[in-house]
């Protein structure tokens, strides 16, 4: 293999490594965003009133 061939292979490998790094960062960011939505929904479920409450209005209060 010639020097030019080795150099082009090394450049291609470095390019692939950079691309994989960017893809990994994007996946991590998407996972964090998804986890934020899950946390928001979980807190909304925990904050909701118990089933059966709030169906009638207590006018004497």
PDBQT receptor file of N, H, CA, C and O in Angstrom, charges set to zero:
ATOM      1  N   UNK A   1       0.863  -1.181   0.000  1.00  0.00    +0.000 N 
ATOM      2  CA  UNK A   1       0.000   0.000   0.000  1.00  0.00    +0.000 C 
ATOM      3  C   UNK A   1       0.897   1.227   0.000  1.00  0.00    +0.000 C 
ATOM      4  O   UNK A   1       1.878   1.290   0.741  1.00  0.00    +0.000 OA
ATOM      5  N   UNK A   2       0.563   2.182  -0.818  1.00  0.00    +0.000 N 
ATOM      6  H   UNK A   2      -0.233   2.131  -1.420  1.00  0.00    +0.000 HD
ATOM      7  CA  UNK A   2       1.390   3.377  -0.940  1.00  0.00    +0.000 C 
ATOM      8  C   UNK A   2       1.106   4.351   0.198  1.00  0.00    +0.000 C 
ATOM      9  O   UNK A   2       0.132   4.212   0.938  1.00  0.00    +0.000 OA
ATOM     10  N   UNK A   3       1.975   5.326   0.311  1.00  0.00    +0.000 N 
ATOM     11  H   UNK A   3       2.767   5.439  -0.290  1.00  0.00    +0.000 HD
ATOM     12  CA  UNK A   3       1.823   6.356   1.346  1.00  0.00    +0.000 C 
ATOM     13  C   UNK A   3       0.527   7.130   1.151  1.00  0.00    +0.000 C 
ATOM     14  O   UNK A   3      -0.150   7.477   2.119  1.00  0.00    +0.000 OA
ATOM     15  N   UNK A   4       0.191   7.395  -0.089  1.00  0.00    +0.000 N 
ATOM     16  H   UNK A   4       0.741   7.113  -0.875  1.00  0.00    +0.000 HD
ATOM     17  CA  UNK A   4      -1.046   8.119  -0.395  1.00  0.00    +0.000 C 
ATOM     18  C   UNK A   4      -2.254   7.281   0.007  1.00  0.00    +0.000 C 
ATOM     19  O   UNK A   4      -3.227   7.812   0.542  1.00  0.00    +0.000 OA
ATOM     20  N   UNK A   5      -2.198   5.999  -0.243  1.00  0.00    +0.000 N 
ATOM     21  H   UNK A   5      -1.408   5.567  -0.677  1.00  0.00    +0.000 HD
ATOM     22  CA  UNK A   5      -3.295   5.114   0.130  1.00  0.00    +0.000 C 
ATOM     23  C   UNK A   5      -3.465   5.043   1.636  1.00  0.00    +0.000 C 
ATOM     24  O   UNK A   5      -4.588   5.069   2.139  1.00  0.00    +0.000 OA
ATOM     25  N   UNK A   6      -2.354   4.955   2.358  1.00  0.00    +0.000 N 
ATOM     26  H   UNK A   6      -1.442   4.935   1.949  1.00  0.00    +0.000 HD
ATOM     27  CA  UNK A   6      -2.412   4.921   3.825  1.00  0.00    +0.000 C 
ATOM     28  C   UNK A   6      -2.965   6.236   4.361  1.00  0.00    +0.000 C 
ATOM     29  O   UNK A   6      -3.802   6.245   5.263  1.00  0.00    +0.000 OA
ATOM     30  N   UNK A   7      -2.496   7.333   3.806  1.00  0.00    +0.000 N 
ATOM     31  H   UNK A   7      -1.816   7.326   3.073  1.00  0.00    +0.000 HD
ATOM     32  CA  UNK A   7      -2.962   8.648   4.257  1.00  0.00    +0.000 C 
ATOM     33  C   UNK A   7      -4.448   8.813   3.998  1.00  0.00    +0.000 C 
ATOM     34  O   UNK A   7      -5.166   9.326   4.857  1.00  0.00    +0.000 OA
ATOM     35  N   UNK A   8      -4.927   8.391   2.834  1.00  0.00    +0.000 N 
ATOM     36  H   UNK A   8      -4.343   7.975   2.136  1.00  0.00    +0.000 HD
ATOM     37  CA  UNK A   8      -6.355   8.545   2.538  1.00  0.00    +0.000 C 
ATOM     38  C   UNK A   8      -7.192   7.642   3.439  1.00  0.00    +0.000 C 
ATOM     39  O   UNK A   8      -8.298   8.009   3.833  1.00  0.00    +0.000 OA
ATOM     40  N   UNK A   9      -6.660   6.452   3.767  1.00  0.00    +0.000 N 
ATOM     41  H   UNK A   9      -5.761   6.153   3.447  1.00  0.00    +0.000 HD
ATOM     42  CA  UNK A   9      -7.365   5.560   4.689  1.00  0.00    +0.000 C 
ATOM     43  C   UNK A   9      -7.451   6.183   6.073  1.00  0.00    +0.000 C 
ATOM     44  O   UNK A   9      -8.497   6.116   6.719  1.00  0.00    +0.000 OA
ATOM     45  N   UNK A  10      -6.367   6.783   6.532  1.00  0.00    +0.000 N 
ATOM     46  H   UNK A  10      -5.518   6.837   6.008  1.00  0.00    +0.000 HD
ATOM     47  CA  UNK A  10      -6.349   7.427   7.849  1.00  0.00    +0.000 C 
ATOM     48  C   UNK A  10      -7.326   8.613   7.894  1.00  0.00    +0.000 C 
ATOM     49  O   UNK A  10      -8.011   8.820   8.895  1.00  0.00    +0.000 OA
ATOM     50  N   UNK A  11      -7.380   9.372   6.823  1.00  0.00    +0.000 N 
ATOM     51  H   UNK A  11      -6.823   9.204   6.009  1.00  0.00    +0.000 HD
ATOM     52  CA  UNK A  11      -8.315  10.506   6.762  1.00  0.00    +0.000 C 
ATOM     53  C   UNK A  11      -9.750  10.003   6.799  1.00  0.00    +0.000 C 
ATOM     54  O   UNK A  11     -10.595  10.578   7.485  1.00  0.00    +0.000 OA
ATOM     55  N   UNK A  12     -10.023   8.942   6.073  1.00  0.00    +0.000 N 
ATOM     56  H   UNK A  12      -9.336   8.475   5.516  1.00  0.00    +0.000 HD
ATOM     57  CA  UNK A  12     -11.376   8.371   6.070  1.00  0.00    +0.000 C 
ATOM     58  C   UNK A  12     -11.743   7.856   7.455  1.00  0.00    +0.000 C 
ATOM     59  O   UNK A  12     -12.877   8.030   7.900  1.00  0.00    +0.000 OA
ATOM     60  N   UNK A  13     -10.801   7.229   8.136  1.00  0.00    +0.000 N 
ATOM     61  H   UNK A  13      -9.880   7.087   7.775  1.00  0.00    +0.000 HD
ATOM     62  CA  UNK A  13     -11.064   6.721   9.482  1.00  0.00    +0.000 C 
ATOM     63  C   UNK A  13     -11.328   7.867  10.459  1.00  0.00    +0.000 C 
ATOM     64  O   UNK A  13     -12.218   7.772  11.303  1.00  0.00    +0.000 OA
ATOM     65  N   UNK A  14     -10.557   8.947  10.346  1.00  0.00    +0.000 N 
ATOM     66  H   UNK A  14      -9.833   9.025   9.660  1.00  0.00    +0.000 HD
ATOM     67  CA  UNK A  14     -10.746  10.106  11.220  1.00  0.00    +0.000 C 
ATOM     68  C   UNK A  14     -12.105  10.749  10.949  1.00  0.00    +0.000 C 
ATOM     69  O   UNK A  14     -12.790  11.181  11.876  1.00  0.00    +0.000 OA
ATOM     70  N   UNK A  15     -12.485  10.810   9.684  1.00  0.00    +0.000 N 
ATOM     71  H   UNK A  15     -11.929  10.459   8.931  1.00  0.00    +0.000 HD
ATOM     72  CA  UNK A  15     -13.778  11.379   9.316  1.00  0.00    +0.000 C 
ATOM     73  C   UNK A  15     -14.915  10.541   9.899  1.00  0.00    +0.000 C 
ATOM     74  O   UNK A  15     -15.897  11.077  10.411  1.00  0.00    +0.000 OA
ATOM     75  N   UNK A  16     -14.769   9.231   9.816  1.00  0.00    +0.000 N 
ATOM     76  H   UNK A  16     -13.971   8.795   9.400  1.00  0.00    +0.000 HD
ATOM     77  CA  UNK A  16     -15.795   8.325  10.364  1.00  0.00    +0.000 C 
ATOM     78  C   UNK A  16     -15.879   8.466  11.883  1.00  0.00    +0.000 C 
ATOM     79  O   UNK A  16     -16.970   8.449  12.452  1.00  0.00    +0.000 OA
ATOM     80  N   UNK A  17     -14.741   8.603  12.527  1.00  0.00    +0.000 N 
ATOM     81  H   UNK A  17     -13.855   8.617  12.064  1.00  0.00    +0.000 HD
ATOM     82  CA  UNK A  17     -14.732   8.767  13.981  1.00  0.00    +0.000 C 
ATOM     83  C   UNK A  17     -15.432  10.071  14.371  1.00  0.00    +0.000 C 
ATOM     84  O   UNK A  17     -16.184  10.097  15.345  1.00  0.00    +0.000 OA
ATOM     85  N   UNK A  18     -15.196  11.136  13.634  1.00  0.00    +0.000 N 
ATOM     86  H   UNK A  18     -14.585  11.115  12.843  1.00  0.00    +0.000 HD
ATOM     87  CA  UNK A  18     -15.846  12.413  13.902  1.00  0.00    +0.000 C 
ATOM     88  C   UNK A  18     -17.351  12.300  13.703  1.00  0.00    +0.000 C 
ATOM     89  O   UNK A  18     -18.133  12.814  14.503  1.00  0.00    +0.000 OA
ATOM     90  N   UNK A  19     -17.753  11.621  12.625  1.00  0.00    +0.000 N 
ATOM     91  H   UNK A  19     -17.118  11.203  11.974  1.00  0.00    +0.000 HD
ATOM     92  CA  UNK A  19     -19.181  11.442  12.347  1.00  0.00    +0.000 C 
ATOM     93  C   UNK A  19     -19.853  10.647  13.451  1.00  0.00    +0.000 C 
ATOM     94  O   UNK A  19     -20.961  10.979  13.872  1.00  0.00    +0.000 OA
ATOM     95  N   UNK A  20     -19.192   9.598  13.922  1.00  0.00    +0.000 N 
ATOM     96  H   UNK A  20     -18.292   9.328  13.580  1.00  0.00    +0.000 HD
ATOM     97  CA  UNK A  20     -19.751   8.782  14.999  1.00  0.00    +0.000 C 
ATOM     98  C   UNK A  20     -19.857   9.590  16.294  1.00  0.00    +0.000 C 
ATOM     99  O   UNK A  20     -20.822   9.439  17.043  1.00  0.00    +0.000 OA
ATOM    100  N   UNK A  21     -18.882  10.433  16.551  1.00  0.00    +0.000 N 
ATOM    101  H   UNK A  21     -18.098  10.555  15.942  1.00  0.00    +0.000 HD
ATOM    102  CA  UNK A  21     -18.926  11.286  17.746  1.00  0.00    +0.000 C 
ATOM    103  C   UNK A  21     -20.102  12.246  17.706  1.00  0.00    +0.000 C 
ATOM    104  O   UNK A  21     -20.776  12.458  18.714  1.00  0.00    +0.000 OA
ATOM    105  N   UNK A  22     -20.346  12.820  16.546  1.00  0.00    +0.000 N 
ATOM    106  H   UNK A  22     -19.799  12.648  15.727  1.00  0.00    +0.000 HD
ATOM    107  CA  UNK A  22     -21.477  13.746  16.384  1.00  0.00    +0.000 C 
ATOM    108  C   UNK A  22     -22.793  13.002  16.549  1.00  0.00    +0.000 C 
ATOM    109  O   UNK A  22     -23.708  13.500  17.204  1.00  0.00    +0.000 OA
ATOM    110  N   UNK A  23     -22.900  11.808  15.958  1.00  0.00    +0.000 N 
ATOM    111  H   UNK A  23     -22.157  11.403  15.425  1.00  0.00    +0.000 HD
ATOM    112  CA  UNK A  23     -24.127  11.019  16.087  1.00  0.00    +0.000 C 
ATOM    113  C   UNK A  23     -24.375  10.629  17.540  1.00  0.00    +0.000 C 
ATOM    114  O   UNK A  23     -25.514  10.657  18.005  1.00  0.00    +0.000 OA
ATOM    115  N   UNK A  24     -23.323  10.270  18.251  1.00  0.00    +0.000 N 
ATOM    116  H   UNK A  24     -22.397  10.248  17.873  1.00  0.00    +0.000 HD
ATOM    117  CA  UNK A  24     -23.462   9.912  19.664  1.00  0.00    +0.000 C 
ATOM    118  C   UNK A  24     -23.955  11.100  20.471  1.00  0.00    +0.000 C 
ATOM    119  O   UNK A  24     -24.829  10.955  21.327  1.00  0.00    +0.000 OA
ATOM    120  N   UNK A  25     -23.403  12.265  20.205  1.00  0.00    +0.000 N 
ATOM    121  H   UNK A  25     -22.693  12.383  19.511  1.00  0.00    +0.000 HD
ATOM    122  CA  UNK A  25     -23.838  13.469  20.920  1.00  0.00    +0.000 C 
ATOM    123  C   UNK A  25     -25.303  13.779  20.621  1.00  0.00    +0.000 C 
ATOM    124  O   UNK A  25     -26.040  14.191  21.517  1.00  0.00    +0.000 OA
ATOM    125  N   UNK A  26     -25.728  13.589  19.387  1.00  0.00    +0.000 N 
ATOM    126  H   UNK A  26     -25.129  13.255  18.659  1.00  0.00    +0.000 HD
ATOM    127  CA  UNK A  26     -27.121  13.849  19.019  1.00  0.00    +0.000 C 
ATOM    128  C   UNK A  26     -28.063  12.867  19.714  1.00  0.00    +0.000 C 
ATOM    129  O   UNK A  26     -29.133  13.255  20.183  1.00  0.00    +0.000 OA
ATOM    130  N   UNK A  27     -27.663  11.592  19.778  1.00  0.00    +0.000 N 
ATOM    131  H   UNK A  27     -26.793  11.278  19.396  1.00  0.00    +0.000 HD
ATOM    132  CA  UNK A  27     -28.498  10.597  20.440  1.00  0.00    +0.000 C 
ATOM    133  C   UNK A  27     -28.599  10.903  21.931  1.00  0.00    +0.000 C 
ATOM    134  O   UNK A  27     -29.680  10.794  22.512  1.00  0.00    +0.000 OA
ATOM    135  N   UNK A  28     -27.489  11.284  22.556  1.00  0.00    +0.000 N 
ATOM    136  H   UNK A  28     -26.612  11.373  22.085  1.00  0.00    +0.000 HD
ATOM    137  CA  UNK A  28     -27.510  11.629  23.979  1.00  0.00    +0.000 C 
ATOM    138  C   UNK A  28     -28.441  12.815  24.233  1.00  0.00    +0.000 C 
ATOM    139  O   UNK A  28     -29.194  12.815  25.206  1.00  0.00    +0.000 OA
ATOM    140  N   UNK A  29     -28.392  13.811  23.372  1.00  0.00    +0.000 N 
ATOM    141  H   UNK A  29     -27.780  13.811  22.582  1.00  0.00    +0.000 HD
ATOM    142  CA  UNK A  29     -29.248  14.983  23.534  1.00  0.00    +0.000 C 
ATOM    143  C   UNK A  29     -30.719  14.600  23.376  1.00  0.00    +0.000 C 
ATOM    144  O   UNK A  29     -31.569  15.101  24.112  1.00  0.00    +0.000 OA
ATOM    145  N   UNK A  30     -31.025  13.726  22.431  1.00  0.00    +0.000 N 
ATOM    146  H   UNK A  30     -30.335  13.319  21.833  1.00  0.00    +0.000 HD
ATOM    147  CA  UNK A  30     -32.407  13.289  22.234  1.00  0.00    +0.000 C 
ATOM    148  C   UNK A  30     -32.903  12.489  23.432  1.00  0.00    +0.000 C 
ATOM    149  O   UNK A  30     -34.056  12.627  23.842  1.00  0.00    +0.000 OA
ATOM    150  N   UNK A  31     -32.033  11.651  23.993  1.00  0.00    +0.000 N 
ATOM    151  H   UNK A  31     -31.097  11.539  23.660  1.00  0.00    +0.000 HD
ATOM    152  CA  UNK A  31     -32.403  10.869  25.177  1.00  0.00    +0.000 C 
ATOM    153  C   UNK A  31     -32.695  11.796  26.352  1.00  0.00    +0.000 C 
ATOM    154  O   UNK A  31     -33.647  11.574  27.100  1.00  0.00    +0.000 OA
ATOM    155  N   UNK A  32     -31.880  12.828  26.514  1.00  0.00    +0.000 N 
ATOM    156  H   UNK A  32     -31.107  13.008  25.907  1.00  0.00    +0.000 HD
ATOM    157  CA  UNK A  32     -32.112  13.790  27.597  1.00  0.00    +0.000 C 
ATOM    158  C   UNK A  32     -33.438  14.523  27.400  1.00  0.00    +0.000 C 
ATOM    159  O   UNK A  32     -34.171  14.747  28.363  1.00  0.00    +0.000 OA
ATOM    160  N   UNK A  33     -33.746  14.895  26.170  1.00  0.00    +0.000 N 
ATOM    161  H   UNK A  33     -33.151  14.714  25.387  1.00  0.00    +0.000 HD
ATOM    162  CA  UNK A  33     -35.019  15.575  25.890  1.00  0.00    +0.000 C 
ATOM    163  C   UNK A  33     -36.196  14.641  26.168  1.00  0.00    +0.000 C 
ATOM    164  O   UNK A  33     -37.197  15.052  26.754  1.00  0.00    +0.000 OA
ATOM    165  N   UNK A  34     -36.072  13.387  25.745  1.00  0.00    +0.000 N 
ATOM    166  H   UNK A  34     -35.259  13.052  25.268  1.00  0.00    +0.000 HD
ATOM    167  CA  UNK A  34     -37.137  12.414  26.000  1.00  0.00    +0.000 C 
ATOM    168  C   UNK A  34     -37.316  12.182  27.500  1.00  0.00    +0.000 C 
ATOM    169  O   UNK A  34     -38.444  12.059  27.978  1.00  0.00    +0.000 OA
ATOM    170  N   UNK A  35     -36.213  12.121  28.238  1.00  0.00    +0.000 N 
ATOM    171  H   UNK A  35     -35.297  12.221  27.849  1.00  0.00    +0.000 HD
ATOM    172  CA  UNK A  35     -36.291  11.919  29.686  1.00  0.00    +0.000 C 
ATOM    173  C   UNK A  35     -36.961  13.123  30.351  1.00  0.00    +0.000 C 
ATOM    174  O   UNK A  35     -37.683  12.960  31.335  1.00  0.00    +0.000 OA
ATOM    175  N   UNK A  36     -36.731  14.314  29.830  1.00  0.00    +0.000 N 
ATOM    176  H   UNK A  36     -36.145  14.446  29.031  1.00  0.00    +0.000 HD
ATOM    177  CA  UNK A  36     -37.394  15.501  30.356  1.00  0.00    +0.000 C 
ATOM    178  C   UNK A  36     -38.902  15.423  30.195  1.00  0.00    +0.000 C 
ATOM    179  O   UNK A  36     -39.649  15.798  31.099  1.00  0.00    +0.000 OA
ATOM    180  N   UNK A  37     -39.351  14.936  29.044  1.00  0.00    +0.000 N 
ATOM    181  H   UNK A  37     -38.745  14.631  28.309  1.00  0.00    +0.000 HD
ATOM    182  CA  UNK A  37     -40.789  14.776  28.809  1.00  0.00    +0.000 C 
ATOM    183  C   UNK A  37     -41.368  13.721  29.748  1.00  0.00    +0.000 C 
ATOM    184  O   UNK A  37     -42.450  13.908  30.304  1.00  0.00    +0.000 OA
ATOM    185  N   UNK A  38     -40.651  12.620  29.922  1.00  0.00    +0.000 N 
ATOM    186  H   UNK A  38     -39.772  12.469  29.471  1.00  0.00    +0.000 HD
ATOM    187  CA  UNK A  38     -41.116  11.563  30.816  1.00  0.00    +0.000 C 
ATOM    188  C   UNK A  38     -41.208  12.091  32.251  1.00  0.00    +0.000 C 
ATOM    189  O   UNK A  38     -42.186  11.821  32.948  1.00  0.00    +0.000 OA
ATOM    190  N   UNK A  39     -40.209  12.831  32.685  1.00  0.00    +0.000 N 
ATOM    191  H   UNK A  39     -39.415  13.050  32.118  1.00  0.00    +0.000 HD
ATOM    192  CA  UNK A  39     -40.232  13.403  34.032  1.00  0.00    +0.000 C 
ATOM    193  C   UNK A  39     -41.396  14.372  34.209  1.00  0.00    +0.000 C 
ATOM    194  O   UNK A  39     -42.041  14.391  35.257  1.00  0.00    +0.000 OA
ATOM    195  N   UNK A  40     -41.661  15.177  33.181  1.00  0.00    +0.000 N 
ATOM    196  H   UNK A  40     -41.137  15.161  32.329  1.00  0.00    +0.000 HD
ATOM    197  CA  UNK A  40     -42.777  16.123  33.236  1.00  0.00    +0.000 C 
ATOM    198  C   UNK A  40     -44.108  15.390  33.348  1.00  0.00    +0.000 C 
ATOM    199  O   UNK A  40     -44.962  15.770  34.148  1.00  0.00    +0.000 OA
ATOM    200  N   UNK A  41     -44.286  14.345  32.553  1.00  0.00    +0.000 N 
ATOM    201  H   UNK A  41     -43.592  14.036  31.903  1.00  0.00    +0.000 HD
ATOM    202  CA  UNK A  41     -45.524  13.575  32.617  1.00  0.00    +0.000 C 
ATOM    203  C   UNK A  41     -45.663  12.839  33.947  1.00  0.00    +0.000 C 
ATOM    204  O   UNK A  41     -46.764  12.739  34.489  1.00  0.00    +0.000 OA
ATOM    205  N   UNK A  42     -44.564  12.328  34.466  1.00  0.00    +0.000 N 
ATOM    206  H   UNK A  42     -43.670  12.410  34.025  1.00  0.00    +0.000 HD
ATOM    207  CA  UNK A  42     -44.606  11.616  35.750  1.00  0.00    +0.000 C 
ATOM    208  C   UNK A  42     -44.992  12.564  36.880  1.00  0.00    +0.000 C 
ATOM    209  O   UNK A  42     -45.769  12.194  37.760  1.00  0.00    +0.000 OA
ATOM    210  N   UNK A  43     -44.462  13.769  36.863  1.00  0.00    +0.000 N 
ATOM    211  H   UNK A  43     -43.831  14.069  36.148  1.00  0.00    +0.000 HD
ATOM    212  CA  UNK A  43     -44.812  14.725  37.914  1.00  0.00    +0.000 C 
ATOM    213  C   UNK A  43     -46.269  15.166  37.784  1.00  0.00    +0.000 C 
ATOM    214  O   UNK A  43     -46.924  15.427  38.793  1.00  0.00    +0.000 OA
ATOM    215  N   UNK A  44     -46.781  15.252  36.564  1.00  0.00    +0.000 N 
ATOM    216  H   UNK A  44     -46.248  15.040  35.744  1.00  0.00    +0.000 HD
ATOM    217  CA  UNK A  44     -48.182  15.621  36.372  1.00  0.00    +0.000 C 
ATOM    218  C   UNK A  44     -49.102  14.515  36.886  1.00  0.00    +0.000 C 
ATOM    219  O   UNK A  44     -50.149  14.794  37.471  1.00  0.00    +0.000 OA
ATOM    220  N   UNK A  45     -48.714  13.282  36.668  1.00  0.00    +0.000 N 
ATOM    221  H   UNK A  45     -47.864  13.055  36.193  1.00  0.00    +0.000 HD
ATOM    222  CA  UNK A  45     -49.529  12.157  37.145  1.00  0.00    +0.000 C 
ATOM    223  C   UNK A  45     -49.523  12.113  38.669  1.00  0.00    +0.000 C 
ATOM    224  O   UNK A  45     -50.563  11.876  39.284  1.00  0.00    +0.000 OA
ATOM    225  N   UNK A  46     -48.384  12.336  39.274  1.00  0.00    +0.000 N 
ATOM    226  H   UNK A  46     -47.539  12.529  38.775  1.00  0.00    +0.000 HD
ATOM    227  CA  UNK A  46     -48.287  12.305  40.733  1.00  0.00    +0.000 C 
ATOM    228  C   UNK A  46     -49.045  13.466  41.367  1.00  0.00    +0.000 C 
ATOM    229  O   UNK A  46     -49.534  13.335  42.489  1.00  0.00    +0.000 OA
ATOM    230  N   UNK A  47     -49.153  14.587  40.681  1.00  0.00    +0.000 N 
ATOM    231  H   UNK A  47     -48.757  14.693  39.770  1.00  0.00    +0.000 HD
ATOM    232  CA  UNK A  47     -49.818  15.756  41.230  1.00  0.00    +0.000 C 
ATOM    233  C   UNK A  47     -51.328  15.732  41.003  1.00  0.00    +0.000 C 
ATOM    234  O   UNK A  47     -52.041  16.566  41.561  1.00  0.00    +0.000 OA
ATOM    235  N   UNK A  48     -51.819  14.816  40.217  1.00  0.00    +0.000 N 
ATOM    236  H   UNK A  48     -51.239  14.138  39.764  1.00  0.00    +0.000 HD
ATOM    237  CA  UNK A  48     -53.245  14.778  39.931  1.00  0.00    +0.000 C 
ATOM    238  C   UNK A  48     -54.019  14.299  41.159  1.00  0.00    +0.000 C 
ATOM    239  O   UNK A  48     -53.495  13.520  41.955  1.00  0.00    +0.000 OA
ATOM    240  N   UNK A  49     -55.258  14.756  41.316  1.00  0.00    +0.000 N 
ATOM    241  H   UNK A  49     -55.684  15.389  40.669  1.00  0.00    +0.000 HD
ATOM    242  CA  UNK A  49     -56.056  14.328  42.469  1.00  0.00    +0.000 C 
ATOM    243  C   UNK A  49     -56.424  12.846  42.385  1.00  0.00    +0.000 C 
ATOM    244  O   UNK A  49     -56.382  12.236  41.316  1.00  0.00    +0.000 OA
ATOM    245  N   UNK A  50     -56.772  12.301  43.504  1.00  0.00    +0.000 N 
ATOM    246  H   UNK A  50     -56.806  12.796  44.373  1.00  0.00    +0.000 HD
ATOM    247  CA  UNK A  50     -57.150  10.889  43.552  1.00  0.00    +0.000 C 
ATOM    248  C   UNK A  50     -58.429  10.665  42.734  1.00  0.00    +0.000 C 
ATOM    249  O   UNK A  50     -59.253  11.571  42.609  1.00  0.00    +0.000 OA
ATOM    250  N   UNK A  51     -58.590   9.476  42.186  1.00  0.00    +0.000 N 
ATOM    251  H   UNK A  51     -57.921   8.740  42.287  1.00  0.00    +0.000 HD
ATOM    252  CA  UNK A  51     -59.790   9.192  41.402  1.00  0.00    +0.000 C 
ATOM    253  C   UNK A  51     -61.055   9.375  42.246  1.00  0.00    +0.000 C 
ATOM    254  O   UNK A  51     -61.111   8.950  43.399  1.00  0.00    +0.000 OA
ATOM    255  N   UNK A  52     -62.054  10.006  41.660  1.00  0.00    +0.000 N 
ATOM    256  H   UNK A  52     -62.008  10.351  40.723  1.00  0.00    +0.000 HD
ATOM    257  CA  UNK A  52     -63.314  10.224  42.347  1.00  0.00    +0.000 C 
ATOM    258  C   UNK A  52     -63.406  11.559  43.066  1.00  0.00    +0.000 C 
ATOM    259  O   UNK A  52     -64.500  11.961  43.461  1.00  0.00    +0.000 OA
ATOM    260  N   UNK A  53     -62.303  12.252  43.246  1.00  0.00    +0.000 N 
ATOM    261  H   UNK A  53     -61.414  11.925  42.925  1.00  0.00    +0.000 HD
ATOM    262  CA  UNK A  53     -62.348  13.560  43.902  1.00  0.00    +0.000 C 
ATOM    263  C   UNK A  53     -62.594  14.646  42.874  1.00  0.00    +0.000 C 
ATOM    264  O   UNK A  53     -62.206  14.510  41.713  1.00  0.00    +0.000 OA
ATOM    265  N   UNK A  54     -63.217  15.689  43.282  1.00  0.00    +0.000 N 
ATOM    266  H   UNK A  54     -63.532  15.799  44.225  1.00  0.00    +0.000 HD
ATOM    267  CA  UNK A  54     -63.482  16.812  42.413  1.00  0.00    +0.000 C 
ATOM    268  C   UNK A  54     -64.660  16.644  41.492  1.00  0.00    +0.000 C 
ATOM    269  O   UNK A  54     -64.815  17.410  40.542  1.00  0.00    +0.000 OA
ATOM    270  N   UNK A  55     -65.495  15.657  41.751  1.00  0.00    +0.000 N 
ATOM    271  H   UNK A  55     -65.369  15.034  42.524  1.00  0.00    +0.000 HD
ATOM    272  CA  UNK A  55     -66.645  15.433  40.878  1.00  0.00    +0.000 C 
ATOM    273  C   UNK A  55     -67.845  16.300  41.277  1.00  0.00    +0.000 C 
ATOM    274  O   UNK A  55     -68.689  16.613  40.437  1.00  0.00    +0.000 OA
ATOM    275  N   UNK A  56     -67.921  16.681  42.531  1.00  0.00    +0.000 N 
ATOM    276  H   UNK A  56     -67.236  16.427  43.213  1.00  0.00    +0.000 HD
ATOM    277  CA  UNK A  56     -69.027  17.523  42.994  1.00  0.00    +0.000 C 
ATOM    278  C   UNK A  56     -68.473  18.762  43.662  1.00  0.00    +0.000 C 
ATOM    279  O   UNK A  56     -67.339  18.768  44.141  1.00  0.00    +0.000 OA
ATOM    280  N   UNK A  57     -69.277  19.809  43.691  1.00  0.00    +0.000 N 
ATOM    281  H   UNK A  57     -70.198  19.803  43.301  1.00  0.00    +0.000 HD
ATOM    282  CA  UNK A  57     -68.878  21.059  44.312  1.00  0.00    +0.000 C 
ATOM    283  C   UNK A  57     -69.542  21.144  45.681  1.00  0.00    +0.000 C 
ATOM    284  O   UNK A  57     -70.754  20.976  45.819  1.00  0.00    +0.000 OA
ATOM    285  N   UNK A  58     -68.707  21.413  46.695  1.00  0.00    +0.000 N 
ATOM    286  H   UNK A  58     -67.723  21.549  46.583  1.00  0.00    +0.000 HD
ATOM    287  CA  UNK A  58     -69.218  21.572  48.059  1.00  0.00    +0.000 C 
ATOM    288  C   UNK A  58     -69.608  23.036  48.230  1.00  0.00    +0.000 C 
ATOM    289  O   UNK A  58     -68.745  23.891  48.433  1.00  0.00    +0.000 OA
ATOM    290  N   UNK A  59     -70.913  23.330  48.148  1.00  0.00    +0.000 N 
ATOM    291  H   UNK A  59     -71.614  22.636  47.983  1.00  0.00    +0.000 HD
ATOM    292  CA  UNK A  59     -71.371  24.715  48.218  1.00  0.00    +0.000 C 
ATOM    293  C   UNK A  59     -71.384  25.252  49.647  1.00  0.00    +0.000 C 
ATOM    294  O   UNK A  59     -71.574  26.450  49.854  1.00  0.00    +0.000 OA
ATOM    295  N   UNK A  60     -71.186  24.386  50.626  1.00  0.00    +0.000 N 
ATOM    296  H   UNK A  60     -71.032  23.412  50.458  1.00  0.00    +0.000 HD
ATOM    297  CA  UNK A  60     -71.170  24.860  52.004  1.00  0.00    +0.000 C 
ATOM    298  C   UNK A  60     -69.800  25.316  52.434  1.00  0.00    +0.000 C 
ATOM    299  O   UNK A  60     -69.651  25.856  53.531  1.00  0.00    +0.000 OA
ATOM    300  N   UNK A  61     -68.791  25.117  51.606  1.00  0.00    +0.000 N 
ATOM    301  H   UNK A  61     -68.912  24.678  50.715  1.00  0.00    +0.000 HD
ATOM    302  CA  UNK A  61     -67.432  25.502  51.982  1.00  0.00    +0.000 C 
ATOM    303  C   UNK A  61     -67.218  26.989  51.878  1.00  0.00    +0.000 C 
ATOM    304  O   UNK A  61     -66.124  27.477  52.160  1.00  0.00    +0.000 OA
TER     305      UNK A  61
